[in-house]
Amino acid sequence: LLALTSLPLWREDQQLFIAERASGIYGTSAYVLASMIFDVAPYRLLPPIAFAFISYPLIGLNDANGHQTFFFLVLVACNLALSGLC
């Protein structure tokens, strides 16, 4: 569901970006970098971090070194892949 958070605003953001880029406020790379930082960090990394580090020990999964990190990375990869579908 988090992948659907930006769908209604995409068209408005695109029009705003085109107008601001045309007036020389900022370039494409600055916009893409800022969008990635403020989309990826709060919406693609924080929920999997919270889920992985709270639920992993509660579920009683394997406590060996690296397994919890791998679980977290799989969650992040799935979240990023599914957000790319929209």
N, C-alpha and C positions, 0 to 999 in steps of 0.2 A: 504493500500500500504506500510505502514511502516513495516509491518511484513515481507515483501519480501526483505528488505534491506540487509539482511545477507545471503541470499541463495547462491549467487555465491561464496562467500568467505568461506562458511562452510567447504568444503572439504579441502581447503588450510589451514584453521585454525586448523582443526583436525590433519593433518599431522604435522604441526608445533608444536602443543601441544604434540603429541606423542613423537616427537624427543626431545623436551625440557624437558619433564617429564623423559624420559629415561636417559638423561644426568644429571639429578638431579638439574636443574635450579630452579624449583619450583614444589610444589605438586598440586594435583588435587583440593584441597579445595581452595588454593590461586587463581588458574585459574578460578574456578567457581565463586568465590566471585568477582573477578575483572571483569569478563564478565558480571555478573548480574548488578554490579554498573554502569558500563559504557554502558550497553545496556538499562537497565530499566530507569535510570535517564534521559538521553537526548532523547531517542526515545519513551518511554512509559509514562513518566510523564509530560514532558514539553509541548508537543502539546496539551494534554487535559487541562492542566492548562491555556494555552494561549486561547484556544477555549472557555473554560467555563467562565473564568473571563472577557473576552471581549464580547462574544456573549450573555451571559445570561442576562445582563441588557439591551442590545440593542434589544433583542427579546421581552422583557417585561414579562418574566416569573415570577412566584411567588417569592416575596421578603421576605417571612417569614423566620424565623431563621432556618438554617439547610438545606433549599431546594437547595441552590446553591452548598453547600458542597456535598449533596447527588447526584446532577447532575454530579459534578466532579468525584465522586467515581464510578458512573455508567460508565462514559466515560473511566476511567482508567481500570475498570474491563473488559469492552468490548475490549479495546486495548490489554490488557494482554491475554485475552482468544483467541482472533484472532491471536495474534502473536504466540501462542502455537500450532496453527494448521499447521504452516509451518515448 
